[in-house]
Amino acid sequence: MEFKTLKPIFKQLFNLFILSAVSVSAWAEVSLVEGHVRAMPASVPNTAAYVTLKNDGAAKRLVAASTSVAKEAQLHTMLMEDGVMKMRQVANFEVPKNGQLVLSPSGDHIMILGLHEPLQLEQQITLSLEFDDGEKLTVTLPVMKKVDGGMSGHHHHH
């Protein structure tokens, strides 16, 4: 084949490649800023994940989480009920347009229930996050003893 014949083919392939690269980066609007999974004693079958997610696009909702290290992962919030701080499962968390979602020990978080085996300090845990627009984000979080000054420790013995 001559160069004149191949030139339009290469031009189309190049344009398709550029369009694909732009589409993938525009589609992945949510990214992990930081996060960790809380280290718990070996006798405790549950733990929690805390993350900060940055959203560079339109508002969306985090609707599900999963991990291979446990039976299930659930979205949870903390609320005051009759003067007692309680934890409740929720359907989703709002991830604001061009903003952040912060999941922390004293507030919204991801409960990891039914650990298949005790987690080790510094172990890397893979967590899959799913959003209402179909976007999926897989993050890897270290297991840490990190604790903030809030209500941490009060809601993990689920």
C-alpha positions as CSV (number, residue, x, y, z in Angstrom):
1,M,0.0,0.0,0.0
2,E,1.1,3.5,-0.7
3,F,1.6,6.2,2.0
4,K,-1.3,8.2,0.5
5,T,-3.6,5.2,1.2
6,L,-2.3,4.6,4.7
7,K,-2.3,8.3,5.8
8,P,-6.1,8.6,6.2
9,I,-6.2,5.3,8.1
10,F,-3.5,6.4,10.5
11,K,-5.2,9.8,10.9
12,Q,-8.5,8.0,11.9
13,L,-6.7,5.7,14.3
14,F,-4.9,8.6,15.9
15,N,-8.1,10.6,16.3
16,L,-9.8,7.5,17.8
17,F,-6.9,7.1,20.2
18,I,-7.1,10.8,21.3
19,L,-10.8,10.6,21.7
20,S,-10.6,7.4,23.8
21,A,-7.9,8.9,26.1
22,V,-9.9,12.0,26.7
23,S,-13.1,10.0,27.3
24,V,-11.5,7.7,29.8
25,S,-10.0,10.6,31.8
26,A,-13.2,12.6,31.7
27,W,-15.2,9.5,32.8
28,A,-13.0,8.9,35.9
29,E,-14.1,12.0,37.8
30,V,-13.7,10.6,41.3
31,S,-10.3,9.9,42.8
32,L,-8.9,8.9,46.1
33,V,-7.2,11.7,48.1
34,E,-6.4,9.5,51.2
35,G,-7.8,6.6,53.2
36,H,-7.2,3.7,55.5
37,V,-8.8,0.6,57.0
38,R,-8.9,0.6,60.8
39,A,-6.8,-2.1,62.5
40,M,-8.8,-4.1,65.0
41,P,-8.0,-6.9,67.5
42,A,-8.0,-10.3,65.8
43,S,-11.1,-11.3,67.8
44,V,-13.2,-8.5,66.2
45,P,-14.8,-9.7,62.9
46,N,-15.6,-6.2,61.6
47,T,-13.7,-3.0,60.9
48,A,-14.3,0.2,58.9
49,A,-12.7,2.1,56.0
50,Y,-12.3,5.8,56.0
51,V,-11.6,7.7,52.8
52,T,-11.5,11.1,51.3
53,L,-12.7,11.2,47.7
54,K,-12.3,14.1,45.3
55,N,-14.9,14.7,42.6
56,D,-13.8,16.7,39.6
57,G,-17.2,16.4,37.9
58,A,-20.9,16.5,38.4
59,A,-22.5,15.6,41.7
60,K,-23.0,11.9,42.1
61,R,-23.7,9.3,44.9
62,L,-21.6,6.6,46.3
63,V,-24.1,3.7,46.3
64,A,-22.0,0.6,47.1
65,A,-18.7,-0.8,48.3
66,S,-17.2,-4.3,48.3
67,T,-14.0,-6.0,49.2
68,S,-12.7,-9.6,48.9
69,V,-11.4,-9.6,52.6
70,A,-14.9,-9.7,54.1
71,K,-18.4,-11.0,53.6
72,E,-19.7,-7.5,52.9
73,A,-19.1,-3.8,53.0
74,Q,-21.9,-1.3,53.9
75,L,-22.3,2.4,53.8
76,H,-22.9,3.7,57.4
77,T,-23.6,6.9,59.2
78,M,-23.6,8.0,62.8
79,L,-26.6,9.7,64.3
80,M,-27.9,10.8,67.8
81,E,-31.0,8.9,68.8
82,D,-32.5,9.4,72.3
83,G,-29.2,10.8,73.5
84,V,-27.2,7.8,72.3
85,M,-24.9,7.8,69.4
86,K,-25.9,5.0,67.0
87,M,-24.7,3.7,63.6
88,R,-27.1,3.1,60.7
89,Q,-26.7,1.7,57.3
90,V,-27.6,4.2,54.5
91,A,-28.3,3.8,50.8
92,N,-25.7,6.3,49.5
93,F,-23.5,9.2,50.2
94,E,-23.6,12.4,48.2
95,V,-20.3,13.3,46.4
96,P,-20.7,17.0,45.7
97,K,-20.0,18.6,42.3
98,N,-16.3,19.6,42.2
99,G,-16.1,18.8,45.9
100,Q,-15.1,16.0,48.4
101,L,-16.7,13.2,50.3
102,V,-15.0,12.7,53.6
103,L,-15.7,9.4,55.4
104,S,-14.3,9.5,59.0
105,P,-14.4,7.6,62.3
106,S,-16.8,10.0,63.9
107,G,-19.2,10.3,60.9
108,D,-20.0,8.5,57.7
109,H,-17.8,5.5,56.9
110,I,-17.7,2.1,55.2
111,M,-18.3,-0.8,57.5
112,I,-16.4,-4.0,56.5
113,L,-18.4,-6.9,58.0
114,G,-17.5,-10.5,58.4
115,L,-13.7,-10.5,57.9
116,H,-12.5,-13.8,56.4
117,E,-9.4,-13.5,58.6
118,P,-7.9,-10.9,60.9
119,L,-6.2,-8.0,59.1
120,Q,-2.5,-7.2,59.7
121,L,-1.0,-3.7,60.3
122,E,0.1,-2.2,57.0
123,Q,-1.7,-4.9,55.0
124,Q,-3.1,-3.4,51.7
125,I,-6.8,-3.8,51.3
126,T,-8.6,-3.4,47.9
127,L,-12.0,-1.7,48.1
128,S,-14.3,-1.3,45.1
129,L,-16.6,1.7,45.1
130,E,-19.6,2.1,42.9
131,F,-21.4,5.3,42.0
132,D,-25.0,5.9,40.8
133,D,-23.8,6.9,37.3
134,G,-22.1,3.5,36.9
135,E,-18.6,4.8,37.5
136,K,-16.5,2.3,39.6
137,L,-13.4,3.2,41.5
138,T,-11.0,0.6,43.0
139,V,-8.8,1.9,45.8
140,T,-6.0,0.2,47.8
141,L,-5.9,1.2,51.5
142,P,-3.4,0.3,54.2
143,V,-4.6,-1.2,57.5
144,M,-3.6,1.4,60.2
145,K,-4.3,2.1,63.9
146,K,-4.9,5.8,63.0
147,V,-7.6,7.3,65.2
148,D,-9.1,10.8,65.3
149,G,-10.3,12.5,68.4
150,G,-14.0,11.9,67.7
151,M,-16.2,8.9,68.4
152,S,-13.8,6.4,66.9
153,G,-13.8,3.0,68.6
154,H,-17.5,3.4,69.6
155,H,-19.0,1.9,66.5
156,H,-16.8,-0.9,65.2
157,H,-18.0,-3.7,67.4
158,H,-21.0,-4.2,65.2
